[in-house]
Amino acid sequence: MPTLFVTGGCGFIGSNFVRHLLRTDPGVRVVNYDALTYAGNLANLADVADDPRYRFVKGDITDRNSVAEALPEGADAIINFAAESHVDRSILDSGPFVRTNVLGTQVLLDAARAKKVKRFVQVSTDEVYGSLGPTGYFTETTPLAPSSPYSASKAAADMLVLAYAHTFGMDAVITRCSNNYGPYQFPEKLIPLFITNLMADQQVPVYGDGMQIRDWIHVMDHARGVEMAWRKGRAGEVYNFGGRCEMANLHLTHKLLELLGKPKTLIKHVQDRPGHDRRYAIDCSKSERELGWTPQVTFEHGMRETISWYQANQSWVSQVRSGEYLKYYEKQYGARFA
């Protein structure tokens, strides 16, 4: 029975990946290793917590001893979702991003070598490519040109992974994905922030003119992509995943207003983010060709489903926004969480 060591499995994308794998493959075991920082939430996987094939271990990927103790010898793969990922936070303080995203990846790579892990899958981001003009697409060979401390830390981690593959012959694969949306996303990100604000008739902050373009992908399409990269990807390769759904932030905001039946007066234009990338767009033809992967969730269906999830899970939203869920961790583990 394959055993996967999934880091950051209590976060948005990680939890959806873990749930997807346990539901679709009865022959897999998952060890979920998560530090339970502010964006990691045990409630995200409450529905699989009692599955005998699932085990949660609280730990930090920068802690060598903790990683070594938790990582099973000869595990089939490390799937590294663990990351600090919010651009605005990285602009305020890049330290946690360098620590988790760079040092943490290095610790995991060393542990993978020591424990003879069969494959290392690094879950990265299209933001490492920088910003596009009005035309063109990111491919796996696009030079890295990160624009924020967050994306710079992810690019550094990717380079470490490729260096370990080259120097030590490690079987490693990197995935880079466009902007995700879907259930369980922490409401500091654009779509869940806007949905939950609009549900409460609160204004939504649109950076600058709102014409920054992003390629949106449903989190379950991303989860399937990571799974297929683990199962079918060629060692030492990078695979891009995108939703083939480019949309300006302002147009996305208008769509959310329409779906939620809210007035345009709730839009509030705010000062643009420093160094804000203008456009991202993914060419995912390599993943389609080599992995047999294609995005399956249309934006219209996925967004309606996402809105319905937040409407049906307002207790989850309120606990996350109030920080109430962190109090449980403090009681359970005897430590405070930032």
KARA-V19127 format. One record per residue. N is the residue number from 1. RES is the residue in one small letter. PSI is psi in radians with two decimals (999 if undefined). BURIAL is b if it has 9 or more other ideal C-beta (glycine too) atoms within 8 Angstrom, else e. D_CENTER is the distance of its C-alpha to the mean C-alpha in Angstrom with 2 decimals. Layout:
# KARA-V19127
N&RES&PSI&BURIAL&D_CENTER / N&RES&PSI&BURIAL&D_CENTER
This chain:
# KARA-V19127
1&m&2.07&e&25.98 / 2&p&2.45&e&22.80 / 3&t&2.16&b&20.93 / 4&l&2.35&b&17.24 / 5&f&1.79&b&16.06 / 6&v&2.05&b&12.42 / 7&t&2.50&b&11.17 / 8&g&0.50&b&8.92 / 9&g&-0.15&b&9.80 / 10&c&-0.02&b&10.70 / 11&g&-3.07&b&7.49 / 12&f&-1.09&b&6.30 / 13&i&-0.72&b&4.43 / 14&g&-0.76&b&6.64 / 15&s&-0.67&b&9.52 / 16&n&-0.62&b&9.66 / 17&f&-0.84&b&9.78 / 18&v&-0.82&b&12.42 / 19&r&-0.79&b&14.32 / 20&h&-0.81&b&14.46 / 21&l&-0.78&b&15.81 / 22&l&-0.57&b&18.30 / 23&r&-0.53&e&19.55 / 24&t&-0.29&e&20.11 / 25&d&1.73&e&21.34 / 26&p&-0.14&e&24.06 / 27&g&0.39&e&24.60 / 28&v&2.54&b&21.42 / 29&r&2.54&b&20.88 / 30&v&2.19&b&17.67 / 31&v&2.02&b&17.70 / 32&n&1.96&b&14.82 / 33&y&1.96&b&14.94 / 34&d&2.44&b&13.43 / 35&a&-0.21&b&15.08 / 36&l&0.86&b&14.74 / 37&t&-2.97&e&14.34 / 38&y&-0.56&e&14.27 / 39&a&-0.06&b&10.76 / 40&g&2.24&b&11.38 / 41&n&2.05&b&13.77 / 42&l&-0.50&b&16.06 / 43&a&-0.39&e&16.96 / 44&n&-0.36&b&13.71 / 45&l&0.45&b&15.39 / 46&a&-0.55&e&18.98 / 47&d&-0.25&e&19.97 / 48&v&0.09&b&19.52 / 49&a&-0.52&b&20.59 / 50&d&0.07&e&24.07 / 51&d&2.20&e&23.28 / 52&p&-0.27&e&25.32 / 53&r&0.03&b&22.84 / 54&y&2.40&b&20.14 / 55&r&2.31&e&20.39 / 56&f&2.36&b&18.53 / 57&v&2.16&b&19.22 / 58&k&2.19&e&18.59 / 59&g&2.78&b&18.18 / 60&d&2.32&e&16.87 / 61&i&-0.21&b&15.77 / 62&t&-0.08&b&18.30 / 63&d&1.76&b&21.07 / 64&r&-0.78&b&22.80 / 65&n&-0.73&e&25.11 / 66&s&-0.75&b&22.62 / 67&v&-0.80&b&20.41 / 68&a&-0.66&b&23.66 / 69&e&-0.64&e&24.92 / 70&a&-0.48&b&21.96 / 71&l&2.08&b&21.21 / 72&p&2.43&e&23.59 / 73&e&2.30&e&26.03 / 74&g&0.40&e&25.48 / 75&a&2.61&b&22.15 / 76&d&-0.54&b&21.15 / 77&a&2.62&b&17.72 / 78&i&2.21&b&15.21 / 79&i&1.87&b&11.65 / 80&n&1.64&b&9.80 / 81&f&-0.31&b&6.29 / 82&a&2.18&b&8.14 / 83&a&2.60&b&7.87 / 84&e&2.26&b&9.39 / 85&s&0.07&e&7.54 / 86&h&2.06&b&10.18 / 87&v&-0.81&b&12.73 / 88&d&-0.72&e&15.62 / 89&r&-0.64&b&15.38 / 90&s&-0.50&b&15.44 / 91&i&-0.63&b&18.54 / 92&l&-0.66&e&20.21 / 93&d&1.88&e&19.65 / 94&s&-0.21&b&18.04 / 95&g&-0.92&e&19.24 / 96&p&-0.48&b&16.41 / 97&f&-0.75&b&14.02 / 98&v&-0.73&b&16.60 / 99&r&-0.95&b&17.23 / 100&t&-0.86&b&13.88 / 101&n&-0.57&b&12.28 / 102&v&-1.08&b&15.71 / 103&l&-0.74&b&18.00 / 104&g&-0.72&b&15.59 / 105&t&-0.71&b&14.83 / 106&q&-0.73&b&18.61 / 107&v&-0.76&b&19.44 / 108&l&-0.70&b&17.40 / 109&l&-0.76&b&19.09 / 110&d&-0.70&b&22.44 / 111&a&-0.67&b&21.97 / 112&a&-0.71&b&21.13 / 113&r&-0.81&b&24.38 / 114&a&-0.65&e&26.39 / 115&k&0.13&b&25.40 / 116&k&0.83&e&25.71 / 117&v&2.41&b&22.31 / 118&k&-0.64&e&22.62 / 119&r&2.53&b&19.34 / 120&f&2.13&b&16.40 / 121&v&2.01&b&13.14 / 122&q&2.04&b&11.02 / 123&v&1.92&b&7.48 / 124&s&-2.69&b&7.90 / 125&t&2.66&b&8.06 / 126&d&-0.22&b&11.19 / 127&e&-0.30&b&12.00 / 128&v&-0.34&b&13.73 / 129&y&-0.24&b&16.37 / 130&g&-2.52&b&17.48 / 131&s&2.49&b&19.19 / 132&l&2.74&b&21.15 / 133&g&-2.87&e&24.52 / 134&p&-0.27&e&25.59 / 135&t&2.94&e&25.68 / 136&g&2.96&e&24.03 / 137&y&2.67&e&20.66 / 138&f&2.26&b&18.30 / 139&t&3.03&e&19.23 / 140&e&-0.28&b&18.35 / 141&t&0.06&e&21.45 / 142&t&2.26&e&20.79 / 143&p&2.52&e&21.56 / 144&l&2.31&b&18.91 / 145&a&1.09&e&19.72 / 146&p&2.54&b&17.04 / 147&s&-0.31&b&18.21 / 148&s&2.81&b&16.57 / 149&p&-0.65&b&16.48 / 150&y&-0.97&b&12.67 / 151&s&-0.54&b&12.69 / 152&a&-0.69&b&15.80 / 153&s&-0.63&b&14.37 / 154&k&-0.66&b&11.67 / 155&a&-0.72&b&14.66 / 156&a&-0.73&b&16.79 / 157&a&-0.74&b&14.61 / 158&d&-0.72&b&14.72 / 159&m&-0.64&b&18.44 / 160&l&-0.78&b&18.92 / 161&v&-0.81&b&17.53 / 162&l&-0.59&b&19.85 / 163&a&-0.71&e&22.64 / 164&y&-0.62&b&22.52 / 165&a&-0.72&b&22.67 / 166&h&-0.80&e&25.65 / 167&t&-0.75&e&27.45 / 168&f&0.00&e&27.09 / 169&g&0.43&e&26.55 / 170&m&2.40&b&23.27 / 171&d&1.70&b&21.76 / 172&a&2.54&b&18.34 / 173&v&2.47&b&15.99 / 174&i&2.36&b&13.22 / 175&t&2.47&b&10.81 / 176&r&2.19&b&9.90 / 177&c&2.69&b&8.48 / 178&s&-3.01&b&9.65 / 179&n&2.22&b&8.70 / 180&n&2.70&b&7.27 / 181&y&2.83&b&9.58 / 182&g&-2.98&b&11.11 / 183&p&2.64&b&12.32 / 184&y&0.25&b&11.24 / 185&q&2.30&b&9.17 / 186&f&2.27&b&10.61 / 187&p&0.73&b&13.50 / 188&e&-0.29&e&13.25 / 189&k&2.78&b&11.18 / 190&l&-0.99&e&13.70 / 191&i&-0.89&b&13.95 / 192&p&-0.55&b&14.00 / 193&l&-0.81&b&16.05 / 194&f&-0.74&b&18.43 / 195&i&-0.86&b&18.81 / 196&t&-0.61&b&19.62 / 197&n&-0.83&b&21.83 / 198&l&-0.60&b&23.67 / 199&m&-0.53&b&24.22 / 200&a&0.21&e&26.04 / 201&d&0.64&e&27.82 / 202&q&2.71&e&26.29 / 203&q&2.71&e&25.81 / 204&v&2.28&b&22.58 / 205&p&2.05&e&22.22 / 206&v&2.12&b&21.96 / 207&y&2.28&b&21.78 / 208&g&-2.32&b&24.95 / 209&d&-0.09&e&26.18 / 210&g&0.21&b&22.90 / 211&m&0.31&b&23.26 / 212&q&2.28&b&20.06 / 213&i&2.32&b&18.76 / 214&r&2.68&b&15.24 / 215&d&2.03&b&14.45 / 216&w&2.37&b&12.77 / 217&i&2.42&b&11.36 / 218&h&2.47&b&11.25 / 219&v&-0.53&b&8.40 / 220&m&-0.54&b&11.24 / 221&d&-0.68&b&12.14 / 222&h&-0.77&b&8.89 / 223&a&-0.75&b&9.50 / 224&r&-0.63&b&13.02 / 225&g&-0.77&b&12.36 / 226&v&-0.73&b&10.79 / 227&e&-0.78&b&13.76 / 228&m&-0.53&b&16.17 / 229&a&-0.71&b&15.20 / 230&w&-0.79&b&15.98 / 231&r&-0.66&e&19.13 / 232&k&-0.23&e&20.47 / 233&g&2.60&b&19.04 / 234&r&2.40&e&21.68 / 235&a&2.37&b&21.59 / 236&g&0.10&e&20.88 / 237&e&2.79&b&19.30 / 238&v&2.46&b&16.30 / 239&y&2.19&b&14.96 / 240&n&2.47&b&13.59 / 241&f&2.28&b&12.13 / 242&g&2.87&b&13.01 / 243&g&-0.01&b&14.54 / 244&r&0.79&e&17.85 / 245&c&1.35&b&17.77 / 246&e&2.39&e&18.55 / 247&m&2.39&b&19.42 / 248&a&2.56&b&20.59 / 249&n&-0.67&b&19.16 / 250&l&-0.69&b&22.70 / 251&h&-0.67&e&23.12 / 252&l&-0.74&b&19.94 / 253&t&-0.77&b&21.43 / 254&h&-0.64&b&24.72 / 255&k&-0.73&b&23.21 / 256&l&-0.72&b&21.73 / 257&l&-0.74&b&25.15 / 258&e&-0.83&e&26.87 / 259&l&-0.54&b&24.96 / 260&l&-0.05&b&25.43 / 261&g&0.72&e&28.99 / 262&k&2.71&e&28.72 / 263&p&2.71&e&30.79 / 264&k&-0.26&e&29.79 / 265&t&-0.23&e&31.36 / 266&l&-0.09&b&28.14 / 267&i&2.29&b&26.56 / 268&k&1.94&e&26.92 / 269&h&2.28&b&26.50 / 270&v&2.92&e&25.62 / 271&q&2.39&e&25.89 / 272&d&2.66&e&23.37 / 273&r&2.45&b&20.74 / 274&p&2.30&e&22.17 / 275&g&0.48&e&21.30 / 276&h&2.08&b&19.34 / 277&d&2.44&b&18.46 / 278&r&-0.70&b&20.48 / 279&r&2.39&b&18.96 / 280&y&2.48&b&16.17 / 281&a&2.30&b&17.04 / 282&i&2.33&b&16.00 / 283&d&1.90&b&18.68 / 284&c&0.39&b&17.29 / 285&s&-0.52&e&20.85 / 286&k&-0.76&b&20.47 / 287&s&-0.68&b&17.91 / 288&e&-0.70&b&20.27 / 289&r&-0.84&e&23.24 / 290&e&-0.55&b&22.33 / 291&l&-0.22&b&19.96 / 292&g&0.43&e&21.48 / 293&w&2.47&b&18.20 / 294&t&2.60&e&18.33 / 295&p&2.36&b&16.37 / 296&q&-0.37&e&18.30 / 297&v&2.03&b&17.27 / 298&t&2.69&e&19.21 / 299&f&-0.76&b&18.07 / 300&e&-0.84&e&21.13 / 301&h&-0.80&e&20.64 / 302&g&-0.66&b&16.93 / 303&m&-0.68&b&17.55 / 304&r&-0.73&b&20.61 / 305&e&-0.70&b&18.93 / 306&t&-0.79&b&16.17 / 307&i&-0.78&b&19.03 / 308&s&-0.66&e&21.04 / 309&w&-0.79&b&18.46 / 310&y&-0.61&b&18.35 / 311&q&-0.60&e&22.13 / 312&a&-0.18&e&22.62 / 313&n&0.85&b&20.51 / 314&q&-0.42&b&21.95 / 315&s&-0.65&e&22.64 / 316&w&-0.79&b&18.95 / 317&v&-0.81&b&18.50 / 318&s&-0.66&b&21.62 / 319&q&-0.67&b&20.82 / 320&v&-0.81&b&17.46 / 321&r&-0.59&e&19.22 / 322&s&-0.28&e&22.24 / 323&g&0.19&e&20.56 / 324&e&-0.64&e&22.73 / 325&y&-0.48&b&20.23 / 326&l&-0.49&b&20.34 / 327&k&-0.60&e&24.09 / 328&y&-0.75&b&23.75 / 329&y&-0.73&b&21.81 / 330&e&-0.70&b&24.53 / 331&k&-0.73&e&27.19 / 332&q&-0.69&e&25.68 / 333&y&0.00&e&24.82 / 334&g&0.59&e&27.28 / 335&a&2.72&e&25.01 / 336&r&2.67&e&23.67 / 337&f&2.39&b&20.04 / 338&a&999&e&18.97
